[in-house]
Amino acid sequence: MKLSAILPVARVLRRELAVTALLLLGVSVVVFTVLQLAPGDPLNVLLEGQSPRSQQAVREALGVSHTWYGRYGAWLAKVVQGDFGSSIRTGLPVLPELARVGVNTLYLTLGSLLLTLLIAVPIAVHAAVNGDTPGNTVATVAAYIVSAVPVFWFGYIVVYVFIHYFEMFPLLSGAAAKQEHAWLYFLVPIFVLGTASGTLSELIRHLRDELSRVLAEDYIRTARAKGAPVWRHAFKEGFLIPVTELMSAKIPFLLGGAVIVEQVFNWPGMGRMAWQAAQDRDFPVIMGIALVAAAFVRSGNLLQRVVFTMVNPRASKG
Amino acid sequence: MRRFVQTQGPIGEFSALPLLQRAETRDLLYVGYGLLIVALVIASYLMGAFGWLPHDPRQMDVGLINAPALTAGHLLGTDFLGRDLQSRLILGIQAYFLPGLLAIAISVAGGCVLGVLAGYRGGWLAAVVTYIDNLLDSFPRLVLILLVIAAFKADIYAIMIVVGITGMPETANLVSGKIAFLKQKNFIEAAHALGLPAHTVILKHILWLNCRTLLVIQATLGMAEAIIVETSLSYLGFGVQEPTPSWGNMVQAGANYFLQGNFWPSTAPALAILATILGFQLLGDGLNNMLEGKRRRG
C-alpha cells in the first residue's frame, strides 16, 4: 500500500479515536447518572434503621465519597480497569460473565448481519439495475411488511415449522447442542433476527436508492461509453459506502433485537442477561451490558469511518 | 395565486400541479391505508376508554376455549381462557396510545429545540447537538430502556420518555437540514432584512411554515416506533401485566398454546401489531414522498 493511501486513514483514525473516547466518556456519564438517580442505594438497604451518625461512619469507613464527582471518579477508575463489580443475583464478577455470554451474542448479531447481506444485496442490485418493474414494487411492499412483523411472533412460527417439518427441537438449548444437526439450532435464531429485525428492508431500500443514484451519474455514463467495466467504477460509491454505512447504523438495532430473539430461543447471550438483570434490578450487570453494547456500537462506527476514508481520502480533511 | 410545494431532492424543484394529480398512485395507496389504520386505532382507543366493548374482556368462558374467528358471538374468536379476543385487542390499544403520544410529543418538541439550536445558531452548538446525537445513538434503545427499568422500576410512561428522548436526534437532524436549505435559499436572511424578530422567524417562518409537514411525518413514524417498543416490552414481561391486555403480552401468553397447534390467540394480536405498525410506517413514508420529496432513511 502506498503511503499516500495510508496517511489519510491514519489522520482520520486519530480524529475518530478521540471522538470515540469522548463519546464513551459521555456514555459512562449517562450510565452513572441513571445509577445515581436510582432509588435504593445498596448502603441504604444495608444500614436501614441505623442512626444517621453511624450511617455516616460506615460510609466513611467504606470510603464512599460525599460528592458525585468523587464517586464518579472512583467508579470510572474501576470500570476502566475492567472491574464492573459483581452481580447482585449470582455474586459472580460481571466482566468475565459478560465475556462468556457476549460471544454468543456476537455470533447471533454478526451471523444475522451476514444473512441480511446475502438476502438484501442481490435484491437491491437487481432493483437498481433494472429500475421500476412490477417485481420491484412487489419486493418493496414485501419488504415493508417483513419489517413490520413482530420478531417474537415470527420466532414462534419458525420454531413451529422446525418442530413439525424437520422434527427438531431447538427450544432445548443445552441438550440441543449435543444432538446431531446441532449447528442447525444455531442457524434458527440467526435466521429470525436477520430477516425480521427491519434491517433487511432498510438495507434493500438504502442500497437500491444509492446504487441507482450512482449508476445515473455522469462518470458511470462515461465509463459505459468507453466500454470500461461499469461495476468496477460504481462499486466503491454505489455499493461499499452505503452497505457499510447502514450496517454500522444498524448495530444498535440488532443488539436490541437480540434481547427479544434470545428470549424467544433461550439463547444464552447478553440480551437474555440484560432481561434477567432488569427483572432482578441487578445494577452491575445491566450497567456492564450497557457499557459493552455502547463500546460495540462505537467500534462498528469507527470501522465504518475507516472504510469510508479508504474509499474517499478527501473525507480526512475538514 | 398559485401555491408552490417543494418536491424531490434536497435543493427543491417546484411544481404547480395539485397534490392529488402530482402524487404517485403508490404513495396515495400508502397514505390511504395509513389513514384507515389511524382512524381504526383512534376509534378503538375511544371504544376502550369508554368501555364500549362487544364483550367483557375479562369474562372467561371455559366452554368456549380457543374458538376460531367468526364463532357466533365472538367475531375474532376467543383465547385460551375463553376470553373474547376482539374486546381484548381493542382494550390493548390503551397500553400504547397515550404513552405513544407522550413519546411523540417529547421527540418532536425536543427535536425542534435541538434542530433550531444546531441549524439556526450553528457553530459550537451544532457540534454539541451532533455529540448528543451520537451519544444517544450509541446505546441500543432496548438496552437503555432495560437499564432505566432496572434503576427506577419504570412504568410505561417513564419508558416512553426514554423513547422520546432517543427519538429527538432524528427530528433535530431533519429540522437543522431544513434550516440549512432555507439559508441556502436566502429565505431567513430575507426575513431578517424585513426586520422580523428572531422568535417570529424561528417559530412562524421556520417551524410552522416550513417544518410542519416534516414534523407530522416524524410524529407518524414515531408512533410506529412507540408501538414496537411497547409491544416488545410487554412481550418481555415489563409494562402492562395480565389480565390487563396489551398486544405484546397477548402474543406471549398465547404462545404457550402455539406449539400445540392453537395459533390464533397469539397470531391475532401479532397481526394487529403488524397491520398497525405497517399503517403508521406507510402513512409516514407516503406523506413524505408526496410532500417532502424522497429522503434517505437509515
Interface residues (C-beta under 8 A of the other chain):
Chain A: V19 L22 L23 L24 G26 V27 V30 V31 V34 L35 L37 A38 P39 T137 Y144 I145 S147 A148 V149 P150 V151 F152 W153 Y156 V159 Y160 I163 E202 R205 H206 D209 E210 E245 L246 A249 P252 F253 L254 L255 G256 G257 V259 I260 Q263 A274 W275 A277 A278 Q279 D280 R281 D282 F283 I286 M287 I289 A290 A293 A294 V297 R298 N301
Chain B: R26 Y131 N134 L135 D137 S138 F139 P140 R141 L142 V143 L144 L146 L147 V148 I149 A150 A151 F152 K153 T231 S232 Y235 L236 G237 F238 G248 V251 Q252 A255 F258 L259 S266 T267 A270 I273 L274 I277 L278 Q281 L282 K294 R296 R297 G298
